[in-house]
Amino acid sequence: MLTGTVKQYDQQKGWGFISIPHEPAVYVHARGIMPYDRHELRSGDRVSLVVIQGKRGPQAARVKIIR
């Protein structure tokens, strides 16, 4: 698991980007956020995640907010 910070996330569109230290920012879609029934990411939230290969490149999966 990696840790990162939400760079931006549009709740209405259901997607955004997460910054990971020493790596390029990765795309995140609402389907990758856990639990799956809550899609409430905000800019600045610290999160844990894994990076997978999506259809258009790297993307975040199993994203959980670190409280």
C-alpha positions in Angstrom: 0.0 0.0 0.0 1.1 3.5 -0.8 0.1 6.8 0.8 -0.7 10.0 -1.0 -2.7 13.2 -0.8 -5.8 14.1 -2.9 -4.7 16.7 -5.3 -8.2 17.4 -6.6 -11.5 15.4 -6.8 -14.8 16.4 -8.4 -17.6 14.7 -6.4 -20.2 15.3 -9.2 -18.1 13.8 -11.9 -16.6 11.1 -9.7 -13.0 11.4 -10.6 -9.8 13.3 -9.7 -6.1 12.9 -9.0 -3.9 11.8 -6.1 -0.4 12.9 -5.5 2.1 10.3 -4.4 5.6 11.4 -3.1 8.3 10.9 -5.7 5.8 9.7 -8.3 3.5 11.4 -10.9 -0.1 12.1 -9.8 -2.4 9.2 -10.5 -6.0 9.2 -11.7 -8.7 8.1 -9.3 -12.3 7.2 -10.1 -15.2 6.8 -7.7 -15.2 3.0 -8.3 -11.7 2.8 -6.7 -12.7 4.4 -3.4 -13.5 2.2 -0.4 -16.0 1.7 1.1 -17.7 1.5 -2.3 -20.8 3.3 -1.1 -18.9 6.4 0.0 -17.2 8.6 -2.5 -16.3 11.6 -0.4 -12.7 12.6 -1.2 -11.6 16.2 -0.6 -8.5 18.1 -1.7 -5.8 17.6 1.0 -7.2 14.2 2.3 -4.4 11.7 3.1 -5.2 8.3 1.6 -3.8 4.9 1.3 -4.0 3.2 -2.1 -2.6 0.8 -4.6 -1.7 1.7 -8.2 -3.0 -0.5 -11.0 -2.8 -0.3 -14.8 -6.1 1.0 -16.1 -7.3 1.3 -19.7 -5.6 4.6 -20.1 -2.6 4.3 -17.8 -1.9 4.1 -14.0 -4.8 4.7 -11.7 -5.6 4.4 -8.0 -7.5 1.5 -6.5 -8.6 0.5 -3.0 -8.4 4.1 -1.9 -9.1 4.6 1.8 -9.0 7.9 3.7 -6.5 7.9 6.5 -8.1 9.4 9.6 
